[in-house]
Amino acid sequence: MPKALGDFLVLDAVRSTGGTAIAVTDDELPAAQAALARDEGTWICPEGAACFAAVGRLRESGWLSATDEVVVLNTGTGLIYPDTVAVDVPILPRNTGSIPPLAGGAGKE
């Protein structure tokens, strides 16, 4: 079974500060990523999104109040997880020698 590096340090910090730890579901990660992208303009990594999802659940449960300040240190980017976001982006054909017109005629003189 995999084990987190420094797990004993994390558990000691949680216990000594009166903190808590919760698990979030796999479905909550992309939802948190999407909310942060929409609201803050940032695409964070799934592990960072887990922290934001956890904060939301802790606020909903009353463990954190609306006035509690929370700092989440996100050290990863969603760019290394391109499969976590579905996008509908047009793909340009290769080697045509020209740029295709915009859909709907936008930008035409």
Backbone as CSV, one residue per row, in Angstrom:
resi,resn,N_x,N_y,N_z,CA_x,CA_y,CA_z,C_x,C_y,C_z
1,MET,0.844,-1.172,0.000,0.000,0.000,0.000,0.897,1.246,0.000
2,PRO,0.632,2.225,-0.874,1.432,3.454,-0.899,1.296,4.215,0.420
3,LYS,2.353,4.918,0.748,2.370,5.691,1.988,2.903,7.087,1.672
4,ALA,2.243,8.090,2.229,2.666,9.474,1.987,4.002,9.739,2.675
5,LEU,4.855,10.461,1.980,6.127,10.874,2.566,5.851,11.884,3.673
6,GLY,6.325,11.620,4.866,6.129,12.548,5.969,4.737,12.493,6.566
7,ASP,4.027,11.375,6.346,2.665,11.283,6.858,2.604,11.489,8.370
8,PHE,3.611,11.037,9.073,3.633,11.201,10.528,3.748,12.669,10.914
9,LEU,4.417,13.464,10.089,4.521,14.900,10.353,3.173,15.593,10.140
10,VAL,2.474,15.184,9.094,1.160,15.761,8.821,0.199,15.407,9.948
11,LEU,0.164,14.149,10.331,-0.738,13.736,11.411,-0.403,14.438,12.720
12,ASP,0.884,14.611,13.008,1.281,15.321,14.227,0.803,16.769,14.184
13,ALA,0.939,17.421,13.032,0.496,18.817,12.905,-1.013,18.927,13.068
14,VAL,-1.765,18.015,12.468,-3.230,18.043,12.589,-3.633,17.860,14.044
15,ARG,-3.032,16.880,14.700,-3.398,16.585,16.090,-2.964,17.688,17.052
16,SER,-1.775,18.234,16.873,-1.265,19.233,17.825,-1.935,20.600,17.683
17,THR,-2.579,20.859,16.538,-3.231,22.153,16.336,-4.737,22.081,16.495
18,GLY,-5.259,20.898,16.784,-6.716,20.752,16.884,-7.386,20.787,15.526
19,GLY,-6.626,20.477,14.494,-7.158,20.496,13.138,-7.939,19.247,12.816
20,THR,-8.230,19.080,11.554,-8.961,17.890,11.103,-8.487,17.536,9.707
21,ALA,-8.865,16.380,9.268,-8.582,15.922,7.907,-9.813,15.184,7.413
22,ILE,-10.161,15.396,6.164,-11.304,14.700,5.581,-10.922,14.194,4.204
23,ALA,-11.673,13.234,3.729,-11.496,12.724,2.373,-12.527,13.379,1.467
24,VAL,-12.135,13.613,0.230,-13.070,14.122,-0.769,-13.179,13.078,-1.873
25,THR,-14.278,13.116,-2.596,-14.498,12.126,-3.647,-13.798,12.542,-4.944
26,ASP,-13.614,11.565,-5.808,-13.022,11.855,-7.119,-13.886,12.816,-7.919
27,ASP,-15.191,12.782,-7.715,-16.089,13.683,-8.442,-15.961,15.128,-7.975
28,GLU,-15.535,15.339,-6.733,-15.397,16.694,-6.206,-14.174,17.419,-6.774
29,LEU,-13.174,16.663,-7.222,-11.949,17.297,-7.731,-12.186,18.115,-8.998
30,PRO,-12.774,17.532,-10.059,-13.004,18.363,-11.252,-13.995,19.487,-11.006
31,ALA,-14.941,19.273,-10.097,-15.898,20.346,-9.782,-15.173,21.520,-9.136
32,ALA,-14.249,21.231,-8.234,-13.474,22.303,-7.594,-12.549,22.970,-8.602
33,GLN,-11.926,22.185,-9.486,-11.077,22.766,-10.532,-11.881,23.724,-11.407
34,ALA,-13.057,23.291,-11.819,-13.892,24.120,-12.690,-14.339,25.390,-11.978
35,ALA,-14.705,25.284,-10.709,-15.139,26.466,-9.948,-13.997,27.470,-9.821
36,LEU,-12.790,26.985,-9.557,-11.653,27.894,-9.436,-11.289,28.519,-10.779
37,ALA,-11.390,27.745,-11.844,-11.118,28.295,-13.174,-12.124,29.396,-13.502
38,ARG,-13.390,29.134,-13.197,-14.451,30.108,-13.481,-14.338,31.341,-12.593
39,ASP,-14.145,31.132,-11.288,-14.194,32.234,-10.328,-12.873,32.982,-10.171
40,GLU,-11.757,32.280,-10.331,-10.453,32.891,-10.075,-9.540,32.945,-11.294
41,GLY,-9.932,32.279,-12.371,-9.109,32.294,-13.581,-7.829,31.489,-13.451
42,THR,-7.857,30.437,-12.643,-6.669,29.612,-12.470,-7.016,28.146,-12.638
43,TRP,-6.111,27.406,-13.260,-6.313,25.975,-13.469,-5.334,25.251,-12.574
44,ILE,-5.825,24.779,-11.439,-4.954,24.145,-10.464,-4.949,22.634,-10.650
45,CYS,-3.983,21.990,-10.001,-3.867,20.539,-10.080,-4.981,19.873,-9.260
46,PRO,-5.294,18.610,-9.556,-6.352,17.922,-8.805,-6.081,17.855,-7.302
47,GLU,-4.824,17.694,-6.905,-4.544,17.630,-5.471,-4.792,18.970,-4.781
48,GLY,-4.551,20.057,-5.471,-4.899,21.373,-4.937,-6.397,21.556,-4.884
49,ALA,-7.084,21.055,-5.918,-8.548,21.134,-5.950,-9.152,20.354,-4.787
50,ALA,-8.498,19.287,-4.370,-8.990,18.502,-3.228,-9.049,19.372,-1.976
51,CYS,-8.065,20.239,-1.813,-8.055,21.128,-0.640,-9.227,22.107,-0.680
52,PHE,-9.508,22.658,-1.851,-10.633,23.584,-1.977,-11.966,22.861,-1.778
53,ALA,-12.061,21.646,-2.289,-13.276,20.863,-2.079,-13.462,20.577,-0.592
54,ALA,-12.371,20.257,0.100,-12.442,19.977,1.536,-12.881,21.214,2.313
55,VAL,-12.366,22.370,1.954,-12.767,23.613,2.627,-14.270,23.838,2.448
56,GLY,-14.772,23.621,1.245,-16.202,23.782,1.003,-17.028,22.853,1.872
57,ARG,-16.613,21.610,1.959,-17.358,20.654,2.788,-17.265,21.003,4.269
58,LEU,-16.096,21.458,4.712,-15.939,21.829,6.124,-16.780,23.062,6.464
59,ARG,-16.913,23.979,5.515,-17.784,25.145,5.744,-19.245,24.722,5.772
60,GLU,-19.644,23.852,4.860,-21.032,23.364,4.833,-21.395,22.642,6.125
61,SER,-20.434,21.908,6.691,-20.706,21.141,7.908,-20.669,21.997,9.163
62,GLY,-20.149,23.223,9.034,-20.034,24.094,10.197,-18.707,23.977,10.933
63,TRP,-17.834,23.072,10.494,-16.525,22.936,11.140,-15.710,24.210,10.927
64,LEU,-15.842,24.805,9.748,-15.255,26.115,9.458,-16.395,27.116,9.328
65,SER,-16.227,28.276,9.921,-17.258,29.305,9.776,-16.956,30.154,8.543
66,ALA,-17.918,30.950,8.144,-17.749,31.819,6.979,-16.667,32.867,7.218
67,THR,-16.350,33.141,8.479,-15.335,34.155,8.779,-13.951,33.557,9.017
68,ASP,-13.846,32.230,9.089,-12.530,31.594,9.238,-11.709,31.815,7.971
69,GLU,-10.448,32.140,8.151,-9.558,32.316,7.008,-8.794,31.029,6.765
70,VAL,-8.699,30.641,5.507,-8.031,29.402,5.124,-7.000,29.726,4.050
71,VAL,-5.825,29.164,4.181,-4.782,29.322,3.172,-4.540,27.956,2.546
72,VAL,-4.642,27.888,1.229,-4.345,26.661,0.502,-3.124,26.929,-0.358
73,LEU,-2.083,26.164,-0.136,-0.874,26.292,-0.937,-0.957,25.284,-2.073
74,ASN,-1.153,25.777,-3.268,-1.228,24.913,-4.441,0.082,25.031,-5.200
75,THR,0.806,23.935,-5.332,2.110,23.990,-5.983,2.118,23.319,-7.349
76,GLY,0.942,22.932,-7.828,0.873,22.266,-9.124,-0.097,22.968,-10.046
77,THR,0.014,22.655,-11.313,-0.851,23.256,-12.316,-1.706,22.191,-12.983
78,GLY,-2.869,22.578,-13.419,-3.725,21.663,-14.153,-3.192,21.347,-15.535
79,LEU,-2.218,22.116,-16.009,-1.658,21.895,-17.346,-1.024,20.518,-17.500
80,ILE,-0.580,19.936,-16.393,0.026,18.605,-16.499,-1.023,17.496,-16.425
81,TYR,-2.300,17.876,-16.316,-3.411,16.933,-16.291,-4.441,17.327,-17.356
82,PRO,-4.083,17.332,-18.627,-5.013,17.819,-19.655,-6.291,16.996,-19.759
83,ASP,-6.268,15.752,-19.333,-7.461,14.914,-19.435,-8.501,15.208,-18.364
84,THR,-8.195,16.121,-17.437,-9.145,16.417,-16.370,-10.197,17.429,-16.789
85,VAL,-10.033,18.039,-17.955,-10.983,19.053,-18.406,-11.394,18.747,-19.842
86,ALA,-12.690,18.694,-20.042,-13.207,18.483,-21.397,-13.350,19.838,-22.074
87,VAL,-12.801,19.977,-23.250,-12.912,21.227,-23.989,-13.325,20.930,-25.429
88,ASP,-13.984,21.886,-26.027,-14.377,21.771,-27.422,-13.614,22.842,-28.188
89,VAL,-12.459,22.458,-28.690,-11.581,23.394,-29.377,-11.436,22.938,-30.826
90,PRO,-11.626,23.853,-31.782,-11.454,23.446,-33.178,-9.994,23.103,-33.466
91,ILE,-9.801,22.095,-34.279,-8.455,21.685,-34.658,-8.216,22.149,-36.082
92,LEU,-7.139,22.879,-36.278,-6.803,23.382,-37.603,-6.227,22.256,-38.450
93,PRO,-6.604,22.206,-39.720,-6.009,21.193,-40.594,-4.533,21.508,-40.813
94,ARG,-3.740,20.479,-41.019,-2.298,20.674,-41.216,-1.968,21.019,-42.663
95,ASN,-0.931,21.807,-42.821,-0.307,22.095,-44.113,-1.260,22.599,-45.188
96,THR,-2.181,23.480,-44.830,-3.075,24.035,-45.842,-2.501,25.301,-46.453
97,GLY,-1.563,25.921,-45.756,-0.964,27.135,-46.270,-1.773,28.381,-45.982
98,SER,-2.962,28.239,-45.381,-3.756,29.405,-45.052,-4.497,29.174,-43.738
99,ILE,-4.947,30.285,-43.167,-5.698,30.211,-41.923,-7.168,30.149,-42.286
100,PRO,-7.892,29.148,-41.760,-9.328,29.050,-42.109,-10.111,30.220,-41.514
101,PRO,-11.231,30.581,-42.152,-12.056,31.682,-41.628,-12.694,31.300,-40.295
102,LEU,-13.026,32.305,-39.494,-13.708,32.073,-38.240,-15.101,31.539,-38.486
103,ALA,-15.561,30.683,-37.597,-16.921,30.148,-37.723,-17.922,31.283,-37.607
104,GLY,-18.967,31.254,-38.381,-20.017,32.273,-38.319,-19.682,33.552,-39.037
105,GLY,-18.551,33.595,-39.728,-18.202,34.768,-40.507,-17.660,35.936,-39.699
106,ALA,-17.414,35.758,-38.412,-16.883,36.854,-37.599,-15.506,37.249,-38.107
107,GLY,-15.244,38.520,-38.056,-13.937,39.034,-38.446,-13.792,39.340,-39.910
108,LYS,-14.837,39.113,-40.702,-14.757,39.425,-42.139,-15.004,40.897,-42.351
109,GLU,-14.316,41.470,-43.286,-14.448,42.887,-43.610,-15.623,43.100,-44.520
